């Protein structure tokens, strides 16, 4: 059995959901091994939680966890007849390695099972989580078969805010595709604020975005992506979600590091998608 470093302990949210709890000199982090989902990130230099977790989160395996950083793979969004956002977020993952240093604690996870309906490729997947003053998340896809395959992927991060009406998103530019307007191509607004349902794929893959709310800021750095997705369901949709509720939309904003336009991997090729939260 893999020996965990002193900064990592095991926990449990339900019979299904086992967690790894990281507490080092720089931050605390909670990771669900069901879905490899980071549930909490609280840096110690300011003590402020960065990630949203619904008060109505479902922990019995009937749906994915409405919290933190869901891993979308091998497709993004709805695909008729299949699990939305792919199937690895509703699978158990295992710890491949766990190390610590003065600067960070690092955990590498992989799914126990990679086979799923709707994906015919042969792939290996790993999630590297590095916890220091910032939180670095890297999802690496490797084509371990003989034939090329195409996939989409995202780190579908739910950020915690006090009131989304007071939030401004800075750093995005160029055109985006708006799902709420039949995928119309529109220019990024300036200032970028929130007054309605928002479901946008920004096709200019900027590296840095900042979520600003009063004096508080959350930095979001991305690499290996072709788009940045911004989502908030707003009041009516939030009320109709059994794991959200009528007020939950006020406390969250999804800013997602994503590959939505498709990535092809040849045999033995790898791709890494990274999001760094500060």
Backbone as JSON, one array per atom type, in Angstrom:
{
  "sequence": "XXXXXXXXXXXXXXXXXXXXXXXXXXXXXXXXXXXXXXXXXXXXXXXXXXXXXXXXXXXXXXXXXXXXXXXXXXXXXXXXXXXXXXXXXXXXXXXXXXXXXXXXXXXXXXXXXXXXXXXXXXXXXXXXXXXXXXXXXXXXXXXXXXXXXXXXXXXXXXXXXXXXXXXXXXXXXXXXXXXXXXXXXXXXXXXXXXXXXXXXXXXXXXXXXXXXXXXXXXXXXXXXXXXXXXXXXXXXXXXXXXXXXXXXXXXXXXXXXXXXXXXXXXXXXXXXXXXXXX",
  "N": [[0.84, -1.2, 0.0], [0.48, 2.25, -0.79], [2.37, 4.62, 0.93], [1.33, 7.5, 2.55], [2.43, 10.92, 2.69], [3.1, 13.03, 5.6], [1.49, 15.28, 5.46], [-0.9, 14.53, 4.34], [-4.03, 13.11, 4.94], [-6.65, 10.62, 5.29], [-10.15, 10.84, 4.57], [-13.8, 10.86, 4.68], [-16.79, 11.45, 2.93], [-19.13, 10.13, 2.44], [-20.51, 6.78, 2.16], [-19.67, 6.13, -0.38], [-17.93, 8.2, -1.18], [-14.74, 8.76, -0.69], [-12.12, 10.72, 0.71], [-9.08, 12.66, 0.28], [-7.29, 14.53, 2.5], [-5.46, 17.39, 2.54], [-3.08, 19.15, 4.34], [-0.86, 21.47, 4.63], [1.99, 23.69, 5.02], [1.13, 25.78, 3.51], [-1.54, 25.68, 2.56], [-4.9, 24.3, 2.78], [-6.5, 21.48, 1.36], [-9.12, 19.55, -0.06], [-9.77, 16.47, -1.58], [-11.87, 14.52, -3.5], [-11.85, 11.07, -4.04], [-13.64, 9.84, -5.63], [-14.25, 10.56, -8.76], [-12.0, 12.16, -8.79], [-12.07, 14.74, -7.76], [-11.43, 17.98, -6.82], [-12.42, 19.46, -3.9], [-12.15, 21.54, -2.16], [-10.15, 24.42, -1.62], [-8.1, 26.23, 0.3], [-6.06, 28.75, 0.8], [-3.48, 29.49, 3.17], [-2.39, 31.98, 3.53], [-4.35, 33.88, 3.3], [-6.65, 32.67, 4.19], [-9.02, 32.26, 2.79], [-11.61, 30.58, 1.23], [-11.57, 29.19, -2.02], [-13.19, 27.63, -3.67], [-16.45, 26.59, -4.67], [-18.96, 24.68, -3.05], [-21.91, 22.95, -3.28], [-24.67, 23.21, -1.02], [-26.47, 21.24, -1.27], [-25.28, 19.03, -2.27], [-24.99, 15.86, -3.91], [-24.19, 12.72, -2.76], [-24.36, 10.02, -3.26], [-23.69, 8.7, -5.55], [-25.48, 8.8, -7.65], [-25.33, 10.94, -9.31], [-22.92, 13.31, -10.6], [-20.6, 15.22, -8.57], [-21.57, 18.32, -7.27], [-19.54, 20.56, -7.1], [-16.42, 22.26, -6.5], [-13.83, 21.15, -8.59], [-14.77, 19.56, -11.16], [-13.8, 16.92, -13.38], [-13.89, 16.88, -16.76], [-14.1, 14.58, -19.31], [-14.06, 12.0, -21.79], [-15.29, 13.88, -23.38], [-16.9, 17.08, -23.74], [-19.61, 18.9, -22.32], [-23.08, 18.31, -23.31], [-23.84, 15.19, -24.75], [-25.71, 13.38, -26.86], [-27.41, 10.63, -25.53], [-25.41, 9.88, -23.83], [-23.44, 10.16, -20.79], [-23.33, 13.39, -19.47], [-20.61, 15.58, -20.02], [-18.75, 13.52, -20.1], [-17.35, 10.46, -18.61], [-15.46, 10.03, -16.56], [-15.7, 11.53, -14.28], [-17.52, 10.29, -12.72], [-16.36, 8.04, -11.69], [-14.3, 5.92, -9.65], [-11.06, 6.88, -8.53], [-7.52, 6.26, -8.2], [-4.58, 6.6, -6.11], [-1.54, 7.3, -7.5], [0.94, 8.36, -6.84], [2.38, 10.19, -4.09], [3.8, 12.96, -2.71], [5.83, 15.23, -0.75], [7.22, 18.49, -0.13], [9.08, 21.35, 1.08], [7.86, 23.39, -0.28], [5.49, 22.49, -1.5], [2.79, 20.07, -1.61], [2.28, 17.13, -3.46], [0.07, 15.2, -5.4], [-0.63, 12.43, -7.48], [-3.13, 11.13, -9.46], [-5.15, 8.49, -10.9], [-7.75, 7.09, -12.99], [-9.49, 4.15, -11.89], [-10.6, 2.64, -13.86], [-10.65, 2.95, -17.32], [-12.29, 2.47, -19.45], [-15.19, 3.25, -21.29], [-18.57, 3.8, -22.39], [-19.02, 5.26, -25.51], [-16.48, 6.12, -26.07], [-13.84, 5.06, -27.98], [-11.12, 4.92, -28.04], [-7.76, 4.05, -26.88], [-6.51, 4.89, -23.92], [-4.52, 6.55, -21.43], [-4.91, 8.23, -18.36], [-4.13, 10.87, -16.19], [-4.18, 12.82, -13.19], [-2.56, 15.47, -11.87], [-2.06, 17.01, -8.87], [-0.97, 19.81, -7.3], [-0.24, 21.32, -4.32], [0.4, 24.32, -3.0], [1.22, 27.68, -2.27], [-0.39, 28.43, -4.31], [-2.84, 26.55, -6.21], [-2.24, 23.97, -8.32], [-3.4, 22.2, -11.09], [-3.2, 19.52, -13.21], [-4.28, 17.79, -15.97], [-3.49, 14.98, -17.7], [-3.56, 13.41, -20.78], [-2.86, 10.46, -22.44], [-2.23, 8.77, -25.43], [-2.29, 5.5, -25.53], [-2.66, 3.51, -27.31], [-2.73, 2.09, -30.67], [-4.02, 3.52, -32.61], [-5.06, 6.77, -33.7], [-6.99, 9.11, -31.75], [-9.72, 11.38, -31.05], [-10.57, 13.88, -28.67], [-12.37, 15.82, -26.21], [-12.05, 18.02, -23.39], [-12.13, 19.28, -19.99], [-11.43, 21.32, -17.13], [-13.68, 21.92, -14.94], [-14.25, 24.29, -13.22], [-15.82, 25.37, -10.24], [-16.06, 28.39, -8.82], [-16.06, 30.07, -5.68], [-18.05, 32.76, -4.71], [-19.19, 35.77, -3.06], [-21.48, 37.17, -3.91], [-22.72, 36.88, -7.03], [-23.68, 38.96, -8.51], [-22.07, 41.07, -7.89], [-19.68, 40.6, -9.06], [-16.87, 40.95, -11.22], [-15.36, 39.88, -14.19], [-12.15, 39.66, -15.39], [-9.8, 39.92, -18.07], [-10.53, 38.34, -20.25], [-11.02, 38.34, -23.82], [-11.9, 39.09, -27.25], [-13.91, 36.92, -29.38], [-16.85, 35.08, -28.38], [-18.86, 32.09, -28.16], [-22.27, 31.86, -27.66], [-24.33, 29.96, -25.82], [-26.88, 30.47, -24.78], [-28.0, 32.07, -26.65], [-28.48, 30.68, -28.99], [-25.98, 29.83, -29.85], [-24.77, 32.07, -30.94], [-22.16, 34.19, -32.23], [-20.37, 36.44, -30.4], [-18.95, 39.55, -29.17], [-16.66, 39.8, -26.48], [-17.84, 41.21, -23.48], [-17.23, 44.46, -21.98], [-17.31, 46.4, -19.17], [-17.04, 43.01, -17.84], [-19.66, 41.61, -16.54], [-22.34, 40.1, -14.52], [-25.68, 39.39, -15.06], [-27.62, 37.67, -15.82], [-28.56, 34.33, -16.98], [-25.64, 32.64, -17.93], [-23.7, 31.16, -20.36], [-21.06, 30.45, -21.96], [-18.64, 29.95, -24.49], [-15.52, 30.94, -24.72], [-13.41, 31.7, -27.3], [-10.91, 32.71, -27.61], [-8.07, 31.71, -26.3], [-7.01, 32.86, -23.66], [-4.34, 33.27, -21.24], [-4.49, 34.18, -18.61], [-6.97, 34.94, -16.24], [-8.98, 36.94, -14.13], [-11.04, 36.83, -11.31], [-12.93, 39.21, -9.87], [-14.12, 40.67, -6.94], [-15.12, 43.19, -5.16], [-12.61, 43.9, -2.86], [-11.51, 41.44, -3.04], [-9.84, 38.89, -4.9], [-9.56, 36.28, -7.33], [-7.2, 34.43, -8.96], [-6.87, 32.9, -12.15], [-5.11, 30.78, -14.03], [-4.28, 29.36, -17.16], [-3.33, 26.6, -19.28], [-2.59, 24.67, -22.23], [-5.09, 24.69, -23.34], [-7.93, 25.39, -25.53], [-9.94, 27.11, -25.23], [-11.94, 29.14, -22.99], [-14.42, 28.57, -20.72], [-17.36, 30.05, -19.47], [-19.74, 30.01, -16.98], [-22.93, 30.36, -15.45], [-25.9, 29.31, -13.99], [-28.08, 30.87, -13.31], [-31.12, 32.16, -11.71], [-33.65, 30.7, -12.17], [-32.92, 28.24, -13.42], [-31.11, 27.3, -11.51], [-32.8, 26.89, -9.32], [-34.24, 24.74, -10.24], [-32.49, 22.64, -10.21], [-31.74, 19.77, -8.47], [-29.52, 19.52, -6.88], [-28.65, 22.06, -6.4], [-30.44, 24.53, -5.84], [-32.54, 27.45, -5.09], [-31.04, 29.76, -4.37], [-28.38, 29.21, -4.78], [-26.98, 29.87, -7.11], [-26.09, 32.44, -6.74], [-23.75, 32.27, -5.33], [-21.72, 31.24, -6.82], [-19.44, 30.89, -9.62], [-18.58, 29.54, -12.63], [-15.5, 29.17, -14.15], [-13.85, 27.86, -16.66], [-11.15, 25.91, -17.69], [-10.49, 24.7, -20.8], [-10.72, 22.24, -23.49], [-12.55, 22.52, -26.12], [-12.84, 22.4, -28.82], [-11.85, 20.14, -29.87], [-9.25, 17.76, -29.75], [-6.72, 15.95, -31.28], [-4.95, 13.0, -30.72], [-2.11, 11.24, -31.66], [-0.74, 7.89, -31.77], [1.02, 7.17, -28.81], [1.3, 9.86, -28.2], [0.9, 12.67, -25.97], [-1.19, 14.9, -24.07], [-1.49, 17.8, -22.08], [-3.57, 19.49, -19.84], [-3.85, 22.36, -17.98], [-4.72, 24.09, -15.0], [-4.22, 26.8, -12.85], [-4.83, 28.01, -9.71], [-5.08, 30.89, -7.76]],
  "CA": [[0.0, 0.0, 0.0], [1.24, 3.48, -0.88], [2.44, 5.38, 2.18], [1.06, 8.91, 2.33], [3.24, 11.82, 3.51], [2.45, 13.51, 6.82], [0.53, 16.35, 5.16], [-2.12, 13.96, 3.74], [-4.8, 12.13, 5.7], [-7.84, 10.14, 4.6], [-11.44, 11.19, 5.14], [-14.92, 10.26, 3.96], [-18.01, 12.25, 2.91], [-20.24, 9.19, 2.4], [-20.01, 5.43, 1.92], [-19.05, 6.12, -1.7], [-16.97, 9.28, -1.43], [-13.56, 8.85, 0.17], [-11.36, 11.93, 0.4], [-7.75, 12.92, 0.77], [-7.24, 15.86, 3.11], [-4.1, 17.91, 2.55], [-2.88, 20.29, 5.24], [0.57, 21.76, 4.71], [2.31, 25.04, 5.5], [0.63, 26.81, 2.59], [-2.97, 25.62, 2.25], [-5.64, 23.05, 2.97], [-7.21, 21.03, 0.16], [-9.84, 18.28, 0.04], [-9.94, 15.84, -2.88], [-12.68, 13.3, -3.55], [-11.32, 10.04, -4.94], [-14.71, 9.57, -6.6], [-14.2, 11.64, -9.73], [-10.76, 12.94, -8.65], [-12.62, 16.08, -7.74], [-10.96, 18.85, -5.74], [-13.63, 19.99, -3.29], [-11.86, 22.74, -1.36], [-8.79, 24.97, -1.63], [-8.06, 27.39, 1.18], [-4.69, 29.17, 1.09], [-3.33, 29.96, 4.55], [-1.96, 33.38, 3.6], [-5.52, 34.75, 3.5], [-7.72, 31.9, 4.82], [-10.26, 32.43, 2.02], [-11.97, 29.46, 0.36], [-11.68, 29.55, -3.42], [-14.06, 26.73, -4.43], [-17.85, 26.45, -4.27], [-19.57, 23.35, -2.87], [-23.34, 23.11, -3.04], [-25.23, 22.69, 0.23], [-27.34, 20.11, -1.61], [-24.47, 18.08, -3.03], [-25.44, 14.47, -3.88], [-23.01, 11.91, -2.46], [-24.7, 8.6, -3.33], [-23.28, 8.13, -6.83], [-26.51, 8.91, -8.67], [-24.9, 12.0, -10.22], [-21.61, 13.84, -10.26], [-20.57, 16.11, -7.41], [-21.73, 19.73, -7.62], [-18.55, 21.21, -6.24], [-15.0, 22.26, -6.78], [-13.25, 21.05, -9.93], [-15.07, 18.34, -11.89], [-12.96, 16.58, -14.53], [-14.68, 16.5, -17.94], [-13.29, 13.77, -20.24], [-13.36, 12.43, -22.99], [-16.02, 14.9, -24.13], [-17.37, 18.23, -22.96], [-21.01, 19.27, -22.48], [-24.05, 17.24, -23.52], [-23.71, 14.33, -25.93], [-26.97, 12.63, -26.8], [-27.32, 9.23, -25.2], [-24.26, 9.6, -22.98], [-23.24, 10.97, -19.59], [-22.86, 14.75, -19.76], [-19.21, 15.88, -19.67], [-17.92, 12.32, -20.02], [-17.65, 9.47, -17.56], [-14.45, 9.83, -15.51], [-16.09, 12.24, -13.06], [-18.36, 9.39, -11.93], [-15.56, 6.83, -11.49], [-13.3, 5.99, -8.59], [-9.67, 7.07, -8.94], [-6.53, 5.75, -7.26], [-3.38, 7.41, -5.93], [-0.33, 6.73, -8.1], [2.08, 8.82, -6.05], [2.1, 11.3, -3.18], [5.07, 13.46, -2.19], [5.77, 16.57, -0.19], [8.45, 19.25, 0.06], [8.81, 22.59, 1.81], [7.09, 24.31, -1.11], [4.2, 21.98, -1.93], [2.43, 18.65, -1.56], [1.83, 16.73, -4.8], [-0.61, 13.91, -5.54], [-0.97, 12.02, -8.84], [-4.27, 10.21, -9.45], [-5.6, 7.96, -12.19], [-8.98, 6.31, -12.84], [-9.36, 2.7, -11.77], [-11.07, 2.02, -15.1], [-10.71, 3.96, -18.37], [-13.21, 2.06, -20.51], [-16.51, 3.83, -21.13], [-19.43, 3.9, -23.56], [-18.88, 6.5, -26.25], [-15.08, 6.4, -26.37], [-13.26, 3.84, -28.51], [-9.67, 4.98, -28.01], [-7.02, 3.43, -25.78], [-5.88, 6.06, -23.31], [-4.18, 6.64, -20.02], [-5.28, 9.55, -17.85], [-3.64, 11.16, -14.84], [-4.43, 14.16, -12.66], [-1.52, 15.87, -10.93], [-2.53, 18.11, -8.02], [0.14, 20.36, -6.52], [-0.8, 22.24, -3.35], [1.33, 25.24, -2.36], [0.5, 28.95, -2.13], [-1.43, 28.3, -5.33], [-3.27, 25.18, -6.49], [-1.98, 23.62, -9.72], [-4.1, 20.99, -11.49], [-2.85, 19.15, -14.58], [-4.89, 16.57, -16.48], [-2.68, 14.51, -18.82], [-4.13, 12.33, -21.58], [-1.86, 9.79, -23.28], [-2.73, 7.74, -26.34], [-1.5, 4.29, -25.31], [-3.02, 2.52, -28.32], [-2.09, 2.17, -31.99], [-4.8, 4.37, -33.5], [-5.34, 8.12, -33.23], [-8.34, 9.42, -31.3], [-10.02, 12.78, -30.75], [-11.29, 14.04, -27.42], [-12.52, 17.13, -25.59], [-11.82, 17.91, -21.96], [-12.2, 20.55, -19.26], [-11.43, 21.44, -15.68], [-14.97, 22.64, -14.88], [-14.11, 24.77, -11.85], [-16.81, 26.2, -9.58], [-15.43, 29.31, -7.88], [-16.94, 30.61, -4.64], [-18.15, 34.21, -4.59], [-20.21, 36.19, -2.09], [-22.68, 37.51, -4.68], [-22.29, 36.96, -8.42], [-24.07, 40.27, -9.03], [-21.01, 42.02, -7.59], [-18.44, 40.06, -9.62], [-16.39, 41.32, -12.55], [-14.37, 38.95, -14.73], [-11.19, 40.44, -16.15], [-8.76, 39.21, -18.79], [-11.03, 37.73, -21.47], [-11.18, 39.23, -24.96], [-12.23, 38.39, -28.49], [-15.27, 36.43, -29.59], [-17.32, 33.89, -27.68], [-20.07, 31.45, -28.65], [-23.24, 31.98, -26.57], [-25.35, 28.9, -25.87], [-28.2, 31.02, -24.45], [-28.46, 32.8, -27.84], [-28.37, 29.75, -30.13], [-24.57, 29.77, -30.22], [-24.34, 33.28, -31.66], [-20.8, 34.65, -31.97], [-20.46, 37.79, -29.87], [-17.72, 40.1, -28.62], [-16.56, 39.79, -25.03], [-18.25, 42.51, -22.94], [-16.32, 45.22, -21.13], [-16.83, 45.39, -18.2], [-17.66, 41.67, -17.91], [-20.41, 41.4, -15.3], [-23.32, 39.02, -14.61], [-27.04, 39.82, -14.76], [-28.54, 36.68, -16.38], [-27.93, 33.05, -17.28], [-24.43, 32.8, -18.73], [-23.14, 29.88, -20.82], [-20.28, 30.98, -23.05], [-17.35, 29.37, -24.83], [-14.62, 31.98, -25.23], [-12.53, 31.01, -28.25], [-9.56, 33.26, -27.5], [-7.6, 31.01, -25.1], [-6.09, 33.68, -22.87], [-3.65, 32.51, -20.2], [-4.78, 34.67, -17.26], [-8.26, 35.56, -15.98], [-9.12, 37.29, -12.72], [-12.38, 37.03, -10.77], [-12.81, 40.34, -8.95], [-15.32, 40.99, -6.17], [-14.64, 44.13, -4.16], [-11.16, 43.82, -2.67], [-11.09, 40.04, -3.18], [-9.56, 38.43, -6.25], [-9.11, 34.9, -7.56], [-6.48, 34.32, -10.22], [-7.05, 31.65, -12.88], [-4.13, 30.66, -15.1], [-4.59, 28.18, -17.96], [-2.39, 26.17, -20.32], [-3.02, 23.47, -22.94], [-6.52, 24.83, -23.63], [-8.28, 26.14, -26.72], [-11.07, 27.97, -24.89], [-12.3, 29.35, -21.59], [-15.88, 28.5, -20.61], [-17.9, 30.8, -18.34], [-21.11, 29.51, -16.77], [-23.75, 30.49, -14.25], [-27.24, 28.91, -14.45], [-29.0, 31.92, -12.86], [-32.07, 31.81, -10.66], [-34.65, 29.68, -12.5], [-32.26, 26.95, -13.62], [-30.55, 26.87, -10.23], [-33.91, 26.4, -8.49], [-34.72, 23.47, -10.78], [-31.48, 21.61, -10.02], [-31.92, 19.21, -7.13], [-28.31, 19.65, -6.09], [-28.28, 23.47, -6.29], [-31.4, 25.28, -5.06], [-32.86, 28.76, -5.67], [-30.08, 30.81, -4.06], [-27.01, 28.74, -4.94], [-26.31, 30.53, -8.23], [-25.5, 33.69, -6.28], [-22.49, 32.03, -4.64], [-20.76, 30.51, -7.66], [-19.18, 31.23, -11.01], [-17.67, 28.59, -13.27], [-14.54, 29.62, -15.15], [-13.36, 26.53, -16.97], [-10.05, 25.71, -18.63], [-11.15, 23.65, -21.6], [-10.53, 21.93, -24.9], [-13.91, 22.31, -26.63], [-12.82, 22.32, -30.28], [-11.34, 18.83, -30.25], [-7.81, 17.54, -29.79], [-6.39, 14.61, -31.78], [-3.67, 12.44, -30.28], [-1.59, 10.08, -32.37], [-0.2, 6.86, -30.87], [2.12, 7.57, -27.9], [1.27, 11.29, -27.92], [0.25, 13.1, -24.73], [-1.66, 16.3, -23.98], [-1.72, 18.22, -20.7], [-4.43, 20.64, -19.6], [-3.47, 22.84, -16.65], [-5.32, 25.28, -14.39], [-3.57, 27.2, -11.61], [-5.72, 28.89, -8.96], [-4.38, 31.62, -6.7]],
  "C": [[0.88, 1.25, 0.0], [1.21, 4.23, 0.45], [2.28, 6.87, 1.87], [1.97, 9.77, 3.2], [2.42, 12.42, 4.64], [1.38, 14.55, 6.55], [-0.79, 15.85, 4.59], [-2.75, 12.94, 4.69], [-6.04, 11.73, 4.89], [-9.1, 10.57, 5.34], [-12.55, 10.53, 4.33], [-16.13, 11.19, 4.07], [-19.26, 11.39, 2.9], [-19.65, 7.8, 2.22], [-19.25, 5.35, 0.61], [-17.83, 7.03, -1.78], [-15.9, 9.32, -0.36], [-12.74, 10.06, -0.26], [-9.92, 11.83, 0.89], [-7.72, 14.36, 1.26], [-5.79, 16.29, 3.22], [-4.04, 19.14, 3.45], [-1.37, 20.49, 5.38], [0.8, 23.21, 5.15], [1.61, 26.13, 4.7], [-0.89, 26.83, 2.42], [-3.57, 24.33, 2.77], [-6.43, 22.77, 1.7], [-7.92, 19.72, 0.48], [-10.09, 17.76, -1.36], [-10.8, 14.59, -2.73], [-12.03, 12.31, -4.5], [-12.39, 9.54, -5.9], [-14.76, 10.76, -7.54], [-12.91, 12.44, -9.72], [-11.08, 14.42, -8.56], [-12.09, 16.87, -6.54], [-12.16, 19.6, -5.19], [-13.4, 21.31, -2.57], [-10.41, 23.13, -1.56], [-8.8, 26.26, -0.83], [-6.6, 27.74, 1.48], [-4.59, 29.76, 2.5], [-2.89, 31.42, 4.63], [-3.13, 34.34, 3.72], [-6.72, 34.01, 4.09], [-9.04, 31.92, 4.07], [-10.47, 31.25, 1.08], [-12.13, 29.94, -1.07], [-12.77, 28.78, -4.17], [-15.45, 26.61, -3.81], [-18.21, 24.98, -4.09], [-21.02, 23.56, -2.51], [-23.74, 22.54, -1.68], [-26.11, 21.48, 0.0], [-26.58, 19.06, -2.43], [-24.96, 16.65, -2.82], [-24.22, 13.56, -3.78], [-23.25, 10.41, -2.59], [-24.34, 7.94, -4.66], [-24.31, 8.23, -7.93], [-26.22, 10.03, -9.67], [-23.54, 12.51, -9.77], [-21.73, 14.86, -9.13], [-20.64, 17.57, -7.85], [-20.81, 20.56, -6.72], [-17.21, 21.28, -6.92], [-14.62, 22.19, -8.23], [-13.59, 19.69, -10.55], [-14.15, 18.17, -13.09], [-13.85, 16.11, -15.67], [-13.76, 15.8, -18.94], [-14.05, 12.5, -20.57], [-14.19, 13.34, -23.89], [-16.5, 15.96, -23.16], [-18.83, 18.49, -23.32], [-21.88, 18.04, -22.79], [-23.75, 16.49, -24.82], [-24.85, 13.35, -25.86], [-26.73, 11.15, -26.55], [-26.2, 8.87, -24.25], [-24.25, 10.53, -21.77], [-22.69, 12.35, -19.96], [-21.44, 14.93, -19.23], [-18.34, 14.63, -19.52], [-18.15, 11.51, -18.77], [-16.61, 9.37, -16.45], [-14.8, 10.56, -14.22], [-17.08, 11.44, -12.21], [-17.69, 8.02, -11.82], [-14.66, 7.02, -10.27], [-11.9, 6.1, -9.19], [-8.76, 6.53, -7.84], [-5.33, 6.7, -7.19], [-2.19, 6.67, -6.54], [0.92, 7.12, -7.32], [1.64, 9.99, -5.18], [3.42, 11.71, -2.52], [4.87, 14.83, -1.57], [7.17, 17.16, -0.1], [8.11, 20.49, 0.87], [7.85, 23.49, 1.04], [5.7, 23.81, -1.48], [4.04, 20.5, -1.57], [1.87, 18.28, -2.93], [1.24, 15.33, -4.77], [-0.88, 13.66, -7.02], [-2.02, 10.93, -8.76], [-4.53, 9.68, -10.84], [-6.89, 7.17, -11.97], [-8.68, 4.82, -12.69], [-9.71, 2.0, -13.08], [-11.25, 3.12, -16.14], [-11.75, 3.66, -19.44], [-14.58, 2.68, -20.25], [-17.26, 3.91, -22.44], [-19.25, 5.26, -24.21], [-17.46, 6.89, -26.57], [-14.4, 5.1, -26.76], [-11.74, 3.83, -28.49], [-9.08, 4.18, -26.86], [-6.17, 4.52, -25.15], [-5.49, 5.79, -21.87], [-4.42, 8.08, -19.58], [-4.7, 9.72, -16.46], [-3.96, 12.6, -14.47], [-3.37, 14.44, -11.61], [-1.99, 17.12, -10.19], [-1.36, 18.56, -7.15], [-0.39, 21.48, -5.63], [0.32, 23.03, -2.69], [0.59, 26.53, -2.06], [-0.59, 29.06, -3.18], [-1.76, 26.82, -5.49], [-3.09, 24.92, -7.98], [-2.61, 22.26, -10.01], [-3.75, 20.7, -12.94], [-3.45, 17.8, -14.93], [-4.13, 16.16, -17.74], [-3.34, 13.3, -19.47], [-3.04, 11.77, -22.47], [-2.54, 8.74, -24.15], [-1.81, 6.52, -26.22], [-1.85, 3.18, -26.29], [-2.28, 2.75, -29.63], [-2.77, 3.15, -32.91], [-5.02, 5.74, -32.86], [-6.77, 8.21, -32.69], [-8.47, 10.91, -31.03], [-10.82, 12.85, -29.45], [-11.45, 15.53, -27.1], [-12.37, 16.95, -24.09], [-11.94, 19.28, -21.3], [-11.98, 20.32, -17.78], [-12.53, 22.45, -15.36], [-15.11, 23.33, -13.52], [-15.24, 25.7, -11.42], [-16.1, 27.08, -8.56], [-16.48, 29.88, -6.91], [-16.88, 32.12, -4.65], [-19.2, 34.54, -3.54], [-21.53, 36.48, -2.77], [-22.27, 37.74, -6.12], [-22.67, 38.29, -9.06], [-22.98, 41.32, -8.83], [-19.67, 41.64, -8.22], [-18.14, 40.68, -10.98], [-15.29, 40.35, -12.95], [-13.44, 39.73, -15.65], [-10.2, 39.52, -16.86], [-9.22, 38.56, -20.08], [-11.18, 38.77, -22.58], [-11.52, 38.4, -26.19], [-13.65, 37.87, -28.5], [-15.57, 35.21, -28.71], [-18.6, 33.38, -28.35], [-21.05, 31.32, -27.49], [-24.34, 30.94, -26.7], [-26.74, 29.45, -25.64], [-28.8, 31.8, -25.62], [-28.2, 31.98, -29.1], [-26.97, 29.77, -30.72], [-24.12, 30.94, -31.1], [-22.92, 33.65, -31.27], [-20.85, 36.12, -31.59], [-19.11, 38.23, -29.34], [-17.77, 40.08, -27.1], [-16.92, 41.16, -24.46], [-17.16, 43.15, -22.07], [-17.1, 46.36, -20.48], [-17.63, 44.1, -18.31], [-18.32, 41.4, -16.56], [-21.57, 40.44, -15.58], [-24.69, 39.48, -14.14], [-28.08, 38.81, -15.24], [-27.8, 35.36, -16.55], [-26.77, 33.26, -18.24], [-23.87, 31.42, -19.07], [-22.37, 30.16, -22.11], [-18.97, 30.22, -23.23], [-16.5, 30.47, -25.46], [-13.51, 31.31, -26.04], [-11.15, 31.64, -28.36], [-8.97, 32.71, -26.21], [-6.55, 31.81, -24.32], [-5.5, 32.85, -21.74], [-4.09, 32.91, -18.8], [-6.16, 35.33, -17.23], [-8.33, 35.84, -14.49], [-10.59, 37.49, -12.38], [-12.27, 38.08, -9.68], [-14.14, 40.59, -8.28], [-14.89, 41.89, -5.01], [-13.13, 44.09, -4.08], [-10.62, 42.41, -2.88], [-10.88, 39.69, -4.65], [-9.21, 36.95, -6.23], [-8.44, 34.88, -8.93], [-6.66, 32.94, -10.83], [-6.08, 31.66, -14.06], [-4.36, 29.34, -15.83], [-3.48, 27.88, -18.95], [-2.93, 24.89, -20.96], [-4.47, 23.52, -23.37], [-6.71, 25.51, -24.98], [-9.43, 27.1, -26.47], [-11.19, 28.11, -23.38], [-13.82, 29.41, -21.54], [-16.31, 29.23, -19.34], [-19.37, 30.42, -18.2], [-21.67, 29.9, -15.43], [-25.19, 30.22, -14.67], [-28.33, 29.94, -14.2], [-30.18, 31.31, -12.11], [-32.99, 30.65, -11.02], [-34.01, 28.31, -12.67], [-31.69, 26.42, -12.32], [-31.63, 26.27, -9.34], [-34.39, 25.03, -8.93], [-33.7, 22.34, -10.67], [-31.56, 21.07, -8.6], [-30.69, 19.33, -6.26], [-27.78, 21.09, -6.06], [-29.25, 24.21, -5.36], [-31.49, 26.72, -5.53], [-31.84, 29.85, -5.42], [-28.64, 30.45, -4.41], [-26.26, 29.47, -6.06], [-25.61, 31.82, -7.82], [-24.08, 33.5, -5.76], [-21.44, 31.38, -5.53], [-20.61, 31.15, -9.03], [-18.2, 30.2, -11.55], [-16.82, 29.31, -14.3], [-13.69, 28.39, -15.46], [-12.23, 26.57, -18.0], [-10.39, 24.51, -19.48], [-10.53, 23.46, -22.98], [-11.92, 21.57, -25.43], [-13.94, 22.09, -28.13], [-12.24, 21.02, -30.8], [-9.83, 18.79, -30.35], [-7.57, 16.11, -30.26], [-5.02, 14.2, -31.28], [-3.32, 11.24, -31.13], [-1.06, 9.08, -31.34], [1.02, 7.4, -30.13], [2.2, 9.07, -27.64], [0.54, 11.56, -26.61], [-0.19, 14.56, -24.85], [-1.92, 16.62, -22.52], [-2.55, 19.51, -20.67], [-4.2, 21.09, -18.16], [-4.3, 24.06, -16.25], [-4.61, 25.54, -13.07], [-4.44, 28.26, -10.95], [-4.95, 29.57, -7.86], [-5.31, 32.62, -6.02]]
}
